[in-house]
Amino acid sequence: MAAHLSYGRVNLNILREAARKELREFLDKCAGSKAIVWDEYLTGPFGLIAQYSLLKEHEVEKMFTLKSGKLPSADVKNIIFFVRPRLELMDIIAENVFSEDKMHSSRDFHILFVPRRSMLCEQRLKEQGVLASFVNIDEYILDLIPYDGDLLSMEYESAFRECYLENDQTSLYHTAKGLMTLQALYGTIPQIYGKGDCARHVANMMLRMKREFAGSQNQILPVFDTLLLLDRNIDLLTPLATQLTYEGLIDEIYGITNGYVKLPPEKFAQKKQGEASKDLPTESKKLQLNSAEELYAEIRDKNFNAVGAALSKKAKIISAAFEERHNAKTVGEIKQFVSQLPHMQAARSSLANHTSIAELIKDITTSEAFFENLTVEQEFMTGVDTDKVNTYIEDCIAQKDPLIKILRLMCMQSVCNNGLKQKVFEYYKREILQTYGYEHILTLNNLEKASLLKLQTSSRNNYPTIRKTLKLWMEDANEQNPNDISYVYSGYAPLSVRLTQVLARPGWRSIEEVLKLLPGPHFEERQQLPAGLHKKRQQGENRTTLVFFLGGVSYAEIAALRFLSQMEDSGMEYIIATTKLLNGTTWIKSLMDRPESQIS
Amino acid sequence: MTFITANWNPLGEAFYRKSELYEMCWNLRDGLRDCLVAAAPYGGPIALLREPVRRSPSSRPQLEIYSASGVSIASFPWKSGPVVHLGWTRHFSMGQEVVQSQVLEAKVFHSPYGTGVAIVTGSSRFIMATNIDDLKLRRLPEVPGLQGKPSCWVVLNQDRQTKVLLSTGSELYILDNTSCTAVSLPGLAPQGGSIVHMSVSFSYKYLAVLTDSGHLWTGPSHLQDKMSEVDTKKLTPPKQMVWCRRPKSQQPSVVLMWDRLLMVVGVCQDTIQFPTEDQCVLVGEMDGVRIISSTNQELLQEVPLVCQEIFKIASMAPGALLLEAHREYEKSSQKADEYLREIKEQSMLGEAVSQCIEAAGHEYDPNTQKSLMRAASFGKCFLTDFSPGQFVTTCRELRVLNSVRESSVGLPLTHTQFKQMTLQVLIDRLVYRQFYPLAIEMCRYLKIPDYQGVSRVLKHWASCKVQQKDLSDEAIARAMCAKVGDSPGVSYSDIAAKAYECGRTELAIKLLDFEARSGEQVPLLLKMKRSQLALSKAVESGDTDLVYTVVTYLKNEMNRGDFFMTLRNQPVALSLYRQFCKLQEQETLKDLYNQDDDHKELANYYVTASYREKRLESRLSLLQSAVDEYNKAKNEFSAKATEEEMRLLRFQRKLDDEKGAGLLELSLQATMEALLALGLYKQAEQLYRDFRVPDKRYWWLKLKSLAEKEEWDELEKFSKSKKSPIGYLAFVEVCMKSNNKYEAKKYVSKVTPEQRVKAHLAISDLDGAADAAIERKNDSEIATVLSRCSAADRLLIERLNRASTAKK
């Protein structure tokens, strides 16, 4: 059922299976029927590891969402809390346990901390006087979750905010731990490259952890040749730009969470043939998006402008396949046809779905607003008038467009101009505070702290140098048959991916100067392999690099990396890992602070 | 050359040999006379207690421990009461009950459950503990008619139960947990007499019983059979009686010892007699009996079958022939070929090699081992598919065994014992005897994974080393670092904990420095009250939970000032603590920022805090604090913005009070919007001016607001108030949004030429648009207009097309 994880160069299903095994073992520790009380945040990530059926097999009969007050009644032997180690959640659990005890004394309590136990939390439970009520306190080490055949995500939403705003490196510790787990399953990664402070920190922790675990070293032939750790803050620009790949646009417009997207139902309603659907469904259509779906795997990374052609080509193939039935004469042929029918029907419904989605997206991408926004973005990226107040931004504020849209554009202008001139900067800020409310002063401060917005201090703007050296802007991006990664943003080549590409060939030495302009150190480390585990490479065999984005990665960047993997002469395959999949909107949102007013 | 068979004595079909293990290194003045002696099996150490029955209360006997070769290991005066029995166990106490009742006799025994002990008390009761590590005393049932101690008794292990078999002379009883059953020995001749001695075999499977008439009965210990009965023709009871067997014994026997005689009584009724000079002690092993005297130690055992076959005079076994062949080969004699041919003709060469290897394992003399192994190696050359495994393993194991058999180490293990005991246990024993270099060398030689091998030895060495009081901390730490290095699996924090236990805190800290896992260092450092160090180690580990833990600990330990100062030196810990405070202790957060003079964060803090206030006045006063802090932080923009917000709030409150406008907390823009919606134009205007709202935005706002309210006259007035900063196309479009074409038209003429086409199109005036486009001679505009034309607009299309071509 998770076969798509094992198709790629690296069989990520091993990781998933390891995670499932651990989950089963924990569930079996709590003998008898059980109810799980979920920290709501965890249900999404867990869905990538195990469906309800697995839980059911292990006698999980009920599921609740963790909330204060009394636990719902359920006739089960065990109550298991699946929670992140957070103090506020401990207080809720304590409340649950307290209000419980008086009524049923026979239910056993357990806690499963995800991804790690915390002394601090246990201390809190102790202070609340409930620690002793728990039969089992355990941890479920779920750092890197297999998301797709070539993609791992920690689904750690606040990682960027914590690292760059709050100087809290918890996520990096989990990253290092996750990479250790990965190495235990896939062998020591002999080469580590990195750029950025967080990357350096993670590499340091990994190297130390390796020393700590020395001796228990696994004897597995390394699957990955290289690990590349990249800080999100070396490339603040890319996520701000509107992604123009199919998957990227779905995420920009509808938001993909934990591999699922919710779409407006209208487009999908009339698709059911024959059924008289008078009343439109009101519940949004939820679709899972991953490479298990053949068609989706084919078109997800295409520039949206090339999707229409791909879909109509596919439509022809499918109808041709259905036409085959007329040619089927013998019983054998008919049988053959029938046996392919389920697959063909699945393909047809998949085509129908994606045609609908593409129509929905097209409505938006052809709108004037979308076009204007994109034009401004591209102007910024090519360095046009980045030092002046932009009239489009001004107009958008006047029209009270969504604040996040404004912030995205503003940040982009700042990044492309190495900071905004004081006059421009203050003008924008005033506009925002006056239009959207004074409380956003906190958000603006945050964005400044994360360097997404800044005051231009030196007159020198590095961005054009970087753009030119790394060829970040390609004038003639080919959207239909791309020959460069810049197709994912119709012209802009994501900086992060360009760095990755250059690392593979000709190497970072060629861009030392540019690397120095980007924040944080760049480095290279080697990990000794146990004797006898050095890979003997076949002629023409590709190398495998794990690219880890600390602080998040966009779908367009992933598409660009996949494009590089597929390039015939690249000699490199990429597996992507990240703290969280993001786009400009979710990213900016994670950096916002909105105090709630108490005035009555 | 001595014949290997020189010390062989036939017993029935088999042979017994008595070979010397050691000349004892000890120097015992009075020999073993008047001593209680206990030697542990598997070549274990010997404990010796001189004069166990005190002559006077003031004399204290000396308890001495020797290795099997007689090297003194330890010696200390025995301070407690008279000793009844000596046996090897771990340290334990049987408790008060036993102390109060006199112990007449005791026996230590080993079972699958561990080491046990059984005693007979003064009241003739048996008390037993089957496992001293999990001490549970069991009082066994009373034995009918027993007065004092029984004439003899043994502990049996049967059916997973530990029982006592005892004799009161004429009667024989089995005592188990619940009952005392009289039993009899099957087939014991009626003239046998009463029982004076009993012995169970090493494996608890066999029992030997000696009667006062000198009859030795042997049989399985479940007493359902008899193996044999032999008349020893000795009427005095022996000093010791021990089974001598080996796995797959051909001819098991019982060894009886009198003052000057050692008698081996085979089950086959055959006997061997050895005269003895000296007082001896017999130690039963799984494959023989060790005989310890004051001068030397010998091993008496049945010669293993394979050795018999090879070394028996005139043996034609393949192994024997191979050995002979090799001997001839070394002499460069062609006879070698003849022997070899003979073996090969019977296709027994493989068998011959195996025999030699196996026999080498059983031989104690390295020269014999060598000649056997050489013969095996020689034979191997003529075999194509002989797996070298057995040969290599045996070579290695023999080297290990020979090295531990050295007198200086004194572990006279046989190969059979070694296999039974396992290498792990052997290493443990070496470690406990502190033969660290040897143990390490062995681990390396046998290529044991570090975790089970070298590291384990080093760990033990290290925790022993830290207890050496005569060495300085510095010296120990240095030695530790040099020896242990970063051997995997050796936990410096464990060693440090040991050092701390021994009261060497400084050493512990030095050692912790070597610990690679910073996380491991923290708990001990906290325990040692080195909290600052604990904090930096926690930070180093990267494990934020650990940092939190230390921070929480410090918070409770220190006064606030010190606590803050400590955090100040640890930025990572400080940021984490700030996060904690943000969620849990807002007030502390303020103090933290205050301490650091972080005015900007302090200002942000006040802003956040202001929103939690329920009353406007309190909010305003917090915002004022924010203004002050922003000013201190030289953040003029934020200070001003905050002041403006305060001004706005006051304005809103005033208007709310006056007009019930519901403005409070709206943004400036929303406030103006609301005012316009309420028709309070003057007030809106005032805000626009007071807050220096950009014209463009204000115009947009007013335009939309008036259109929404359909105040068309007002809109027109507004449009004429001055030149529109947003142009007039906006007016057209906004009016059209309200579906008012009439009003929209009013503004079309005011639109700049560049936008005029758009304006006309907005009001669906194709002709006007066409005029404008043609006038401007703009192709793309013409195209735009064209694209809006339908088939009905034929004339227009022609006109446009003409204009377009005319231009070209």
Interface residues (C-beta under 8 A of the other chain):
Chain A: P85 L87 E88 R116 R117 S118 M119 L120 Q123 E166 N167 D168 Q169 T170 L172 Y173 A176 H201 N204 M205 R208 R211 E212 F213 A214 G215 S216 E394 D395 I397 A398 Q399 K400 E426 K429 R430 E431 L433 Q434 T435 Y436 G437 Y438 E439 I441 L442 N445 D593 P595 E596 S597 Q598 I599 S600
Chain B: P449 D450 Y451 S455 D486 S487 P488 G489 A516 R517 S518 G542 D543 T544 D545 L546 Y548 T549 T552 P571 V572 S575 L576 R578 Q579 F580 L583 Q584 K600 N604 V607 T608 S610 Y611 R612 E613 K614 R615 L616 R619 F637 S638 A641 T642 E644 E645 L648 L664 E665 L666 S667 L668 Q669 A670 F691 V693 P694 K696 R697 W700 L701 I726
